[in-house]
Amino acid sequence: MKKTFKFFFEPSEEQYYVYYESLGKTLLFKVDQVNPTMLSRVFESAMFLSSFERGQVIEEMEEFVKKEFEKLQDRF
C-alpha cells in the first residue's frame, strides 16, 4: 500500500497545505500552526476509514508537516 504525501504553499491564500493519498483515501488539510502542529480539514474522501485509522493518518500528516518545515528552515 503506497502512501503519497505532498506539502505545498498556495500563494494567493498565503497558506500551507498537506495532501495525503493512499488506496481509496484522499485527504487535504490546511496547516494552521506548526508548533504544535494544527491541521484543519479542507477535503476528505476516505471510504472505509475508521476513526482510529483517520487518527493515525492525521498523526502521520502532522509528522510529515514538521519535517517539511524543518527542511524549509534549514534552507534559510
N, C-alpha and C positions, 0 to 999 in steps of 0.2 A: 504494500500500500504506500504509494508515493504521496508525500505532503509537499505542498508549494506554499511558501511564504513570500510575500512581496511587501516592501516598505517604500512608500513614496510620499512626496510632498506635492500638494495642489496649490500652485502659486496664486490662483485667483481667490482662493479661500484662505490662503496663508495657514494651511492646516496639514498635518501629517496623518497618513492613513496606513493601516496594516491590512493586508489581504491574505486569506487562508483558503486553500482549496485542497480537497482530498476526496477521493472516491464518493461522489454524491453529496459532498458537504462544501458549501461556499459561504464564507463569512467575510464581511468588510466592516472594519471598526475604525472609528476616528480616535486618534491619540489625543486625549485631553490633557494629560500630565505625564511626565516621565518618572519622577521620583517622589512618591511611589507611582508606579505605572497605573494609569486610569484610562480605560477604553470605553467608548460609547458605541453601541451598535448602530450601524448605518443600514446594513443589509445582511440578511441571514437566510440561506436556503439550505437546510440540512434535513434530509429525510432520515428517519430512524436515528436521531441523535438524542440520547437521554440527557438528563440534566447533569449527570456525572461526567459523561463524555464531553458535554459542552464546557463544563468547568475545566476539564483537562486541556481542551483546545485553547481556551482563553488564557490559561496559565502559560501554555507554550507560546502563544502570541505575545504575552507580556514579556517573557524572557527574550524572545526574538527582538522586540522593540528596544529593550535595554541594550542588547548587543549592538544593534544598528546605531543607536545614539552614541554609544561608546566609540564606535568606528568614526562617526562624524566628528566627535570631539577630538579624536586623535589626529585628524587631518588639519586641525587649526592650531 
